[in-house]
Amino acid sequence: MELKTVGLTKKFGSKIAVDDLNITLANGVYGLLGANGAGKTTLMRLLCNIPKSHFRKNTVEWEKCCWAG
């Protein structure tokens, strides 16, 4: 399974919480570290498609994703 984002951006008014994020994550364990207000929760919400967001451009691709055993 692979998770890939291309150009992922989220703004709250004029404040940019996530800016042009390009990542590719393969199988494994990952952690998010950052100061308060760095955008960790916002990123997780975007990856889980929780908020209705305004993007400049975005792509989130889930490849070979299997949620059930």
C-alpha positions as CSV (number, residue, x, y, z in Angstrom):
1,M,0.0,0.0,0.0
2,E,1.2,3.5,-0.8
3,L,-0.1,6.9,0.2
4,K,1.0,9.8,-2.1
5,T,0.1,13.5,-1.9
6,V,1.0,16.0,-4.6
7,G,0.5,19.8,-3.9
8,L,-1.6,19.3,-0.8
9,T,-2.5,22.7,0.6
10,K,-5.0,23.9,3.3
11,K,-5.6,27.5,4.4
12,F,-7.7,28.9,7.2
13,G,-8.3,32.5,5.9
14,S,-4.9,33.9,5.2
15,K,-3.1,31.4,7.5
16,I,-1.6,28.4,5.6
17,A,-1.7,25.3,7.7
18,V,-0.4,22.8,5.1
19,D,1.6,24.2,2.1
20,D,2.2,22.4,-1.1
21,L,3.0,19.0,0.6
22,N,4.4,16.3,-1.6
23,I,5.0,13.0,0.1
24,T,5.0,9.3,-0.6
25,L,4.5,6.9,2.3
26,A,5.0,3.1,1.8
27,N,4.1,0.4,4.3
28,G,5.5,1.1,7.8
29,V,5.1,3.2,10.9
30,Y,5.4,6.9,10.7
31,G,5.1,9.7,13.3
32,L,4.3,13.4,12.9
33,L,6.4,15.8,15.1
34,G,5.9,19.5,15.3
35,A,5.1,22.4,17.5
36,N,1.6,23.4,18.5
37,G,-0.1,24.9,15.4
38,A,2.3,23.3,13.0
39,G,-0.5,21.5,11.1
40,K,-0.3,17.9,12.3
41,T,-4.0,17.4,13.0
42,T,-4.9,19.3,9.9
43,L,-2.7,17.0,7.8
44,M,-4.3,13.9,9.3
45,R,-7.8,15.3,8.7
46,L,-6.9,16.0,5.1
47,L,-5.5,12.5,4.6
48,C,-8.7,11.0,6.1
49,N,-10.9,13.4,4.0
50,I,-12.6,14.8,7.1
51,P,-13.0,18.5,6.3
52,K,-14.3,20.1,3.2
53,S,-11.2,21.9,2.2
54,H,-10.1,24.5,-0.3
55,F,-7.0,23.4,-2.2
56,R,-4.9,25.2,-4.7
57,K,-4.2,21.8,-6.2
58,N,-4.2,18.4,-4.6
59,T,-3.9,14.8,-5.2
60,V,-4.1,12.1,-2.6
61,E,-3.7,8.6,-4.0
62,W,-4.3,5.4,-2.1
63,E,-2.8,2.5,-4.0
64,K,-3.5,-1.2,-3.2
65,C,-5.5,-0.1,-0.2
66,C,-7.3,-2.9,1.7
67,W,-9.1,-2.1,4.9
68,A,-10.7,-5.5,5.6
69,G,-8.6,-8.6,6.4
